[in-house]
Amino acid sequence: MKKLFLLLFVLGAGLTAQAQPSDNSGQDWAESNAQFTDLYSLATEISKKTDKVIANGNVISIVKENGTTSFQRKRDTSVPVEFYDFILLTSTGRRIPLNKGQTEKVIEKFQNVLNKVKESLDKDNTKAIDDILNTL
């Protein structure tokens, strides 16, 4: 009986260890999700003042003279926990799924561009805004 209990205990512990992320990646992705939420709020605020930034349905788009670059957060329904995939979309139709490092870079880039646009909007400098967005 002790051997059976020990066997069940070891099997249960093994299954529990497999179900949890080993490198805190779930926590890292939760951080990216929170950053995207903040970024989306900023984009929504800016989109009320200019048509060069669009925030709609978990997609943030920046309209440039040579096309649109969008950053999408999409819920992954294949896993039982709340988890999101992040995708970069181009005006040529490319969908680029992002890994953790790439997601951080895109969030940082969009954050920098949107902050510059917000500063320029406060000064009502349309030419400067177009220049900033076109360098994305």
C-alpha positions as CSV (number, residue, x, y, z in Angstrom):
1,M,0.0,0.0,0.0
2,K,2.8,2.4,0.8
3,K,4.4,1.7,-2.6
4,L,1.1,2.4,-4.4
5,F,0.7,5.7,-2.5
6,L,4.3,6.7,-3.2
7,L,3.8,5.9,-6.9
8,L,0.6,8.0,-7.1
9,F,2.4,10.8,-5.3
10,V,5.4,10.8,-7.7
11,L,3.1,10.7,-10.7
12,G,0.9,13.5,-9.4
13,A,3.9,15.7,-8.7
14,G,5.3,15.0,-12.2
15,L,2.0,16.1,-13.8
16,T,1.8,19.2,-11.7
17,A,5.4,20.2,-12.6
18,Q,4.6,19.8,-16.3
19,A,1.5,22.0,-16.1
20,Q,3.4,25.0,-14.8
21,P,5.9,27.1,-16.7
22,S,9.4,26.3,-15.7
23,D,10.9,29.7,-16.4
24,N,8.2,32.1,-15.3
25,S,7.3,32.7,-18.9
26,G,3.6,32.8,-18.0
27,Q,4.4,35.7,-15.7
28,D,6.5,37.4,-18.4
29,W,3.7,37.1,-20.9
30,A,1.3,38.6,-18.3
31,E,3.6,41.6,-18.1
32,S,3.5,42.0,-21.9
33,N,-0.2,41.8,-21.8
34,A,-0.3,44.6,-19.1
35,Q,2.1,46.7,-21.2
36,F,-0.1,46.2,-24.3
37,T,-3.2,47.3,-22.3
38,D,-1.4,50.5,-21.3
39,L,-0.2,51.0,-24.9
40,Y,-3.7,50.5,-26.1
41,S,-5.0,53.2,-23.7
42,L,-2.4,55.6,-25.0
43,A,-3.3,54.8,-28.6
44,T,-7.0,55.3,-27.9
45,E,-6.3,58.7,-26.4
46,I,-4.2,59.8,-29.4
47,S,-6.6,58.4,-31.9
48,K,-9.2,60.9,-30.7
49,K,-6.9,63.7,-31.8
50,T,-5.5,62.3,-35.1
51,D,-6.5,59.9,-37.8
52,K,-2.9,58.7,-38.1
53,V,-3.3,56.4,-35.0
54,I,-6.1,53.8,-34.7
55,A,-6.9,51.7,-31.7
56,N,-9.7,49.2,-32.4
57,G,-10.5,45.7,-31.1
58,N,-7.1,44.9,-29.6
59,V,-5.3,46.2,-32.6
60,I,-3.1,49.4,-32.6
61,S,-2.4,50.8,-36.1
62,I,-0.1,53.6,-37.1
63,V,-0.9,55.0,-40.6
64,K,2.1,56.2,-42.5
65,E,2.4,57.5,-46.0
66,N,3.8,54.2,-47.3
67,G,1.2,52.0,-45.5
68,T,0.0,50.9,-42.1
69,T,1.8,49.0,-39.4
70,S,-0.4,47.3,-36.8
71,F,0.2,45.5,-33.5
72,Q,-2.4,42.9,-32.5
73,R,-3.1,41.1,-29.3
74,K,-5.1,37.9,-29.8
75,R,-6.4,35.6,-27.1
76,D,-5.1,32.0,-27.5
77,T,-8.2,29.9,-26.9
78,S,-6.3,26.6,-27.2
79,V,-5.0,26.9,-23.7
80,P,-7.2,26.8,-20.5
81,V,-5.5,29.9,-19.0
82,E,-5.7,33.5,-20.2
83,F,-2.9,33.7,-22.7
84,Y,-2.4,36.1,-25.6
85,D,-0.5,35.9,-28.9
86,F,1.1,39.1,-30.2
87,I,1.2,39.7,-34.0
88,L,2.8,42.4,-36.1
89,L,0.7,43.2,-39.2
90,T,1.9,45.1,-42.3
91,S,0.1,46.9,-45.0
92,T,1.3,44.3,-47.5
93,G,-0.6,41.6,-45.7
94,R,2.2,40.0,-43.7
95,R,1.2,38.5,-40.3
96,I,4.3,38.1,-38.2
97,P,3.8,36.1,-34.9
98,L,6.1,37.5,-32.3
99,N,8.0,35.7,-29.6
100,K,8.6,37.2,-26.1
101,G,11.7,39.2,-27.1
102,Q,10.2,40.5,-30.3
103,T,7.0,41.5,-28.5
104,E,9.0,43.5,-26.0
105,K,10.8,45.3,-28.8
106,V,7.5,46.1,-30.7
107,I,5.9,47.4,-27.5
108,E,8.9,49.6,-26.8
109,K,8.9,51.0,-30.3
110,F,5.2,51.7,-30.4
111,Q,5.4,53.3,-26.9
112,N,8.2,55.6,-28.0
113,V,6.4,56.6,-31.3
114,L,3.1,57.2,-29.5
115,N,4.7,59.2,-26.8
116,K,6.4,61.4,-29.4
117,V,3.1,61.8,-31.3
118,K,1.3,62.8,-28.1
119,E,3.9,65.4,-27.3
120,S,3.7,66.8,-30.8
121,L,-0.1,66.8,-30.7
122,D,0.0,69.0,-27.6
123,K,2.0,71.5,-29.6
124,D,-0.3,71.1,-32.7
125,N,2.6,70.4,-35.0
126,T,1.1,68.4,-37.9
127,K,4.3,68.1,-40.0
128,A,6.3,66.8,-37.0
129,I,3.6,64.2,-36.3
130,D,3.7,62.9,-39.9
131,D,7.5,62.8,-39.8
132,I,7.5,60.8,-36.5
133,L,4.9,58.3,-37.8
134,N,6.7,57.8,-41.1
135,T,9.9,56.8,-39.3
136,L,8.3,53.8,-37.6
